[in-house]
Amino acid sequence: MPLLLLWPISIGITYFAATSIANEPFDRSLEDRVTVLAQQIKETNGIVTAQLPISARDILRADDVDNVYFQIAGPKQELIAGDQDMPYPVEEDKPIPWSVLLRDAQMRNAEVRVAYIYVNLQTLRSPGTESGKNRFALVQVAETLEKRRELAKQIVKGVILPEFIILPVALTLIWFALTRGLSPLASLQDHIRSRRPDDLSPIDASGVPEEISPLVQSLNDMLGRLSQSIQLQKRFIADAAHQMKTPLAGMRMQSELALRQSDRSEIRHSLEQLSKSSESATRMINQLLALARAETQSAQTLPFEKIELTKLAKSTVQDWVQTALSRQIDLGFESENDTLPIYGNPTMLREMINNLIDNALRFTPTLGSVTVRVRADREQQKALFEIEDTGSGIPPSERTNVFERFYRIIGSHVDGSGLGLAIVREIAIGHDAEIDITNNPRSSDERYPGSLFKISFKLDTTHLDK
């Protein structure tokens, strides 16, 4: 269809090009005629004459196709020779002598092409004639356009007629090439449609043309991301179903026990246990949701922005002051620089800090201390977030396992879901940060060596205060 629409446009362009080509030789012929005619003009004693020899008359003779007209006019537009009814050119006050000009005009109800020239009579005066101001004679030669049009038609026919043969052949070849070229794509379409809805395996690209290979590769990448997302969802549902069984069973047991009790103190005790189970279940659900969000966003692109790590950490620590006081734990905050810019997601980073503080407070005994510290490592161009406690510490053999979901250190005897550090790891991975665990170097009690969590972020040095 586009080729068929372009065909008449091609014919029109070819016609205009042919007309331009046909005009060139005929215009040159007209210029030669008017130049020869201008050379026959003489001025003697102020009288302008034109003696046309036989050769000059021959070039002005009409042929079988075109009519040829000429005119020689004096300085006052008086006719010296030729046709009286030839139109005069519309020129400026000072014509250019001996310069051949061309124009289109109408003569005797026919379109004509006119070549004309102004002859400076001052250069033609015989010796002894008095000189004066410049006077010009006008010489014009015109011819009709039949031969030009006939030549243009012949050119158009020579170009267009072969297209009647070439165009059907081209359409046939294009149809064959498109059909053959798109057949692998049709086969790929049928293959994808025949797959099961749960089949997210990569598409076989061995028989795919090279032009479609990037598309298949992009589809395989998308299927891989989709498969990973579905696996994360399945894992979340399985974990949630498994972990919620215990608190829900406890809540049901305590509620049934409360219904069978008649003693107010026993009923109150059952209700308190029910409240604790409900609180534990709520906390576990929130952590499961936080972990699912962290895992999903670590596999994709987080919406990062510039963050002042010091301000974020300080405001998060302030949210835990009352909890620390209720447990009689000294919660502190230290910072070397108020301006410590990094790029990250503020919501996820706050979730990470909350889990680290919660974990530290749970494993720190009464009258212990937890310190949050933010500082810069200018040599490594890192922003360091540190949290240290005076708890029981983490043995070196367990420091890798504690980041696994639902993993609990044997003998810790601390309430928790085992999800906090898993959330911390996923958020750190999403921010391309490094986590390191050591004993607390400031702890002096061998029974409580404490722990030091150090998380290193890339520092935005372009905005760092000097």
C-alpha positions, -999 to 999 in steps of 0.1 A, spaced: 0 0 0 28 26 8 44 17 -26 11 22 -44 6 56 -27 41 67 -36 37 58 -73 17 89 -83 40 110 -63 69 95 -82 52 103 -115 46 139 -105 82 144 -94 94 127 -126 73 150 -147 87 182 -131 122 169 -134 116 160 -170 102 195 -177 133 211 -162 156 188 -182 137 196 -214 138 233 -209 176 235 -207 186 227 -244 157 248 -258 167 278 -235 203 276 -248 190 276 -283 169 307 -277 199 324 -261 220 317 -292 192 331 -315 188 363 -296 225 368 -294 229 364 -332 201 387 -338 215 414 -315 247 413 -334 229 426 -365 219 459 -350 237 491 -363 232 528 -356 242 553 -382 236 591 -378 212 583 -350 192 559 -370 190 523 -357 189 496 -384 190 458 -385 203 440 -415 194 403 -413 215 381 -435 202 347 -447 218 328 -418 201 350 -393 167 346 -410 172 308 -410 175 306 -372 142 326 -369 123 305 -393 93 285 -377 95 247 -378 67 222 -381 60 221 -343 69 255 -327 62 290 -339 91 314 -336 87 352 -332 112 380 -330 112 417 -324 138 445 -326 127 478 -309 145 511 -307 152 533 -276 117 547 -277 101 512 -283 96 520 -319 95 488 -341 126 483 -362 119 447 -373 98 417 -364 65 413 -347 47 444 -334 25 425 -309 53 409 -288 49 420 -251 76 441 -237 94 430 -205 88 447 -172 123 458 -162 139 482 -138 151 517 -149 187 506 -157 187 474 -178 218 453 -180 233 456 -215 244 425 -235 230 401 -209 206 375 -221 175 371 -200 146 346 -201 109 348 -192 75 332 -198 48 351 -216 16 349 -236 14 357 -273 -15 351 -297 -33 330 -271 -3 307 -267 23 302 -240 58 312 -252 93 312 -239 111 346 -245 148 353 -246 157 390 -247 187 412 -246 193 450 -243 219 464 -268 238 495 -258 237 517 -289 266 538 -275 290 510 -284 276 507 -320 279 543 -332 299 549 -363 331 571 -360 324 608 -359 289 604 -343 285 626 -313 284 608 -280 255 612 -255 238 593 -228 233 556 -231 205 545 -253 193 508 -256 176 487 -282 156 457 -273 159 424 -291 135 395 -283 130 360 -297 101 338 -286 89 303 -294 60 282 -284 63 253 -260 51 223 -280 86 208 -286 95 212 -249 63 194 -238 68 166 -263 104 160 -250 91 160 -214 65 135 -223 91 112 -239 113 114 -208 83 106 -185 73 77 -207 108 64 -207 109 65 -169 73 55 -160 67 27 -184 94 4 -169 78 10 -135 47 -8 -147 69 -39 -149 92 -31 -119 64 -23 -94 45 -56 -96 78 -75 -94 89 -54 -64 55 -60 -46 58 -97 -52 94 -98 -39 85 -77 -8 55 -99 0 76 -130 -3 104 -115 18 80 -103 45 62 -136 46 94 -156 49 110 -131 73 81 -130 97 75 -167 97 99 -173 126 81 -145 145 47 -163 139 62 -195 151 75 -178 182 40 -164 188 25 -198 185 51 -213 208 44 -186 235 6 -190 232 9 -228 236 29 -225 269 12 -232 302 2 -201 323 27 -212 350 55 -219 326 80 -190 332 111 -208 317 132 -189 292 122 -189 256 145 -209 233 162 -184 210 182 -209 189 159 -208 159 151 -171 161 164 -146 135 192 -123 146 169 -93 143 144 -107 168 171 -120 192 172 -88 214 133 -90 217 136 -127 229 164 -118 253 143 -90 267 113 -113 271 136 -139 289 148 -111 313 113 -101 320 103 -137 326 132 -141 350 122 -111 370 86 -122 370 96 -157 382 118 -142 409 89 -120 421 65 -149 421 89 -171 441 93 -143 466 55 -141 470 52 -178 474 80 -178 500 63 -150 518 30 -168 519 46 -200 530 66 -183 558 36 -163 569 14 -194 570 40 -214 589 49 -187 614 14 -176 622 3 -210 632 19 -208 667 6 -174 678 -28 -181 664 -30 -214 681 -19 -198 714 -45 -170 710 -72 -196 704 -61 -217 734 -60 -187 757 -94 -175 745 -110 -209 751 -93 -211 785 -107 -177 794 -142 -188 785 -139 -218 808 -126 -199 838 -148 -184 864 -121 -168 886 -115 -132 876 -77 -135 882 -75 -165 859 -95 -148 833 -73 -117 835 -42 -139 832 -56 -156 801 -65 -122 786 -29 -109 793 -15 -139 775 -39 -134 747 -28 -97 744 9 -108 743 2 -134 716 -17 -108 696 12 -83 700 36 -110 689 15 -119 659 12 -83 649 49 -77 651 56 -109 631 32 -98 603 48 -63 602 82 -79 599 71 -103 573 57 -75 552 89 -54 557 110 -84 546 89 -90 515 91 -53 506 129 -53 512 134 -84 491 113 -71 462 129 -37 461 164 -51 464 158 -70 432 146 -39 415 156 -3 413 149 16 446 137 52 443 169 68 457 173 103 468 200 123 487 197 116 525 215 131 555 223 99 573 231 117 606 196 133 608 179 101 598 197 80 624 192 106 651 154 109 645 151 71 645 170 67 678 147 93 694 117 71 687 132 43 708 141 64 739 110 55 759 114 18 751 150 19 763 140 37 795 113 11 802 139 -16 800 165 4 820 189 4 791 211 35 783 204 43 746 229 68 732 237 86 699 271 98 687 280 117 655 312 133 642 296 154 615 260 167 611 264 166 573 269 130 561 251 127 527 244 94 510 219 82 483 192 58 494 156 52 502 147 69 535 118 45 543 138 14 539 168 28 557 146 38 587 132 2 587 168 -11 588 178 11 617 146 2 636 154 -35 633 190 -30 644 180 -10 675 152 -34 684 176 -64 681 202 -46 702 177 -37 730 163 -73 731 197 -89 736 210 -63 761 204 -70 797 190 -45 822 213 -16 831 233 -23 799 239 2 771 232 6 734 251 32 713 243 43 678 272 60 660 274 77 626 308 88 612 327 92 579 357 72 566 372 98 543 400 75 531 376 49 518 349 75 509 324 57 531 296 67 555 296 43 585 265 35 606 275 16 638 254 2 666 270 -15 696 255 -31 727 266 -48 759 247 -80 754 257 -116 752 273 -111 717 273 -133 686 299 -161 683 320 -159 651 305 -192 639 270 -178 641 277 -144 624 268 -156 589 237 -176 600 220 -148 619 210 -131 587 189 -161 576 152 -157 581 137 -173 613 172 -183 625 176 -181 663 209 -187 682 205 -217 705 202 -207 742 195 -170 735 162 -172 754 150 -139 739 116 -133 723 117 -126 686 107 -138 652 142 -142 637 134 -118 609 150 -85 620 185 -92 607 172 -108 575 154 -75 568 186 -56 576 206 -77 551 181 -73 523 180 -35 527 217 -33 528 220 -53 496 195 -30 480 218 0 489 250 -17 479 262 -15 515 285 -38 534 277 -53 568 304 -64 593 298 -79 628 324 -80 656 325 -80 694 320 -46 711 356 -33 717 343 -11 745 328 -39 765 348 -48 797 326 -77 809 337 -112 797 302 -125 802 287 -99 780 312 -92 751 285 -74 732 282 -69 695 292 -42 670 272 -40 637 290 -18 611 272 -9 579 293 10 552 275 32 526 290 50 496 295 86 507 283 114 484 316 135 485 303 162 462 280 175 490 302 167 520 312 197 542 349 204 541 
